[in-house]
C-alpha cells in the first residue's frame, strides 16, 4: 500500500475492493491497512484475519509487486534505510512507538480494532482481566536506562560492514581460512532480519533489535584471527611444533 497504484495494476473486481484512491504520499503507514477501522480489508465481512481475507490481500500484494517492481524496490530501500538513521523518530505512529517505551503509568487497553478482539480472547485465556503492572523502583531504572542508552543506526551499519571489510582485507593480504568464514552465518541472519520486515511489511524498531547481537557476533568472529595473531597465537603454536599448518594456528 506504500506504492500500489490500481490504475497501473488493473486488478480484478474482487481484488479492487482493497484499492486506495489516495496518492501514496497522502496515505497512512502501511500497517493501518490491516489495523484501522476504516481500512478496506477490515471493512470486509467477518473477522479481519481469515484465510479468505489473507488470500485476497496476498493476491493484491503480488499484483502490486509484479506490476510495479521498481516502486516496490524503492519502498523496500526506503524502509530499510530507517534502520540506519542517527536519530530515532516516532514511527510508524505515536501509539506503536509508545509500546516500546517503559511508561510511567500503566498503559491502557489496545486501541486498534483487531487487537481489541484479540484482547477479549486473552481475557478468556487468562480467565480474568489482563493488563500491565508497573513495579518500582525497577521500572524507574529501565526508564532511566532508555533515556540515556541507545544504538544509533550508523553504528549498526558500521558493525555490519566489519565482516565483509575484514574478509576483503584478509584476501588482499593473501590470507584465507581453510574452512568457510565463521561470521557468515550470524551476519547473513542479521541482514535477513533487517531486510525481511522492509520487504514484507514496513520498518519497525522491534524488528531491528534481534539483528543487533548477531551483527556484533559476526563482527567479533570476523576479526578474531587478527586478534589472536596480535596476542601471540602464532608463537604459542610454535611451542607445539613448526609443522602445524597456518590455518590451524588461526
SULKANOR-V307932 format. One record per backbone hydrogen bond with DSSP energy under -0.5 kcal/mol. NH is the residue of the N-H (numbers start at 0). CO is the residue of the C=O. Records with the same first field share a line. If there is no record, write none. Layout:
NH = CO ; CO
This chain:
5 = 3
7 = 4
8 = 4
9 = 5
14 = 11
15 = 11
16 = 12
17 = 14
18 = 15
20 = 18
25 = 22
26 = 23
31 = 28
32 = 29
33 = 30
34 = 30
35 = 31
38 = 35
42 = 38
43 = 39 ; 40
49 = 47
53 = 49
54 = 50
55 = 51
56 = 52
57 = 53
58 = 54
59 = 55
60 = 56
61 = 57
62 = 58
63 = 59
64 = 60
65 = 61
66 = 62
67 = 63
71 = 67
72 = 68
73 = 69
74 = 70
75 = 71
76 = 72
77 = 73
78 = 74
79 = 75
80 = 76
81 = 77 ; 78
82 = 79
83 = 80
84 = 81
96 = 92
97 = 93
98 = 94 ; 95
99 = 95 ; 96
100 = 97
102 = 100
112 = 34
115 = 111
116 = 112
117 = 113
118 = 114
119 = 115
120 = 116
121 = 117
122 = 118
123 = 119
124 = 120
125 = 121
126 = 122
127 = 122
134 = 132
135 = 133
138 = 134
140 = 136
141 = 137
142 = 138
143 = 139
144 = 140
145 = 141
146 = 142
147 = 143 ; 144
148 = 144
151 = 149
152 = 84
154 = 151
155 = 151
156 = 152
157 = 153
158 = 154
159 = 155
160 = 156
161 = 157 ; 158
162 = 158
163 = 159
164 = 160
165 = 161
166 = 162
167 = 163
168 = 164
169 = 165
170 = 166
171 = 167
172 = 168
173 = 170
174 = 169
175 = 173
183 = 180
185 = 181
186 = 182
187 = 183
188 = 184
189 = 185
190 = 186
191 = 187
192 = 188
193 = 189
194 = 190
195 = 191
196 = 192
197 = 193
198 = 194
199 = 195
200 = 196
206 = 203
207 = 203 ; 204
208 = 204
209 = 205
210 = 207
211 = 207 ; 208
212 = 208
213 = 209
214 = 210
215 = 211
216 = 212
217 = 213
218 = 214
219 = 215
220 = 216
221 = 217
222 = 218
223 = 219
226 = 222
227 = 223
228 = 224
229 = 225
230 = 226
231 = 228
232 = 227
235 = 231
236 = 232
237 = 233
238 = 234 ; 235
239 = 236
240 = 237
243 = 240
247 = 244
248 = 244
249 = 245
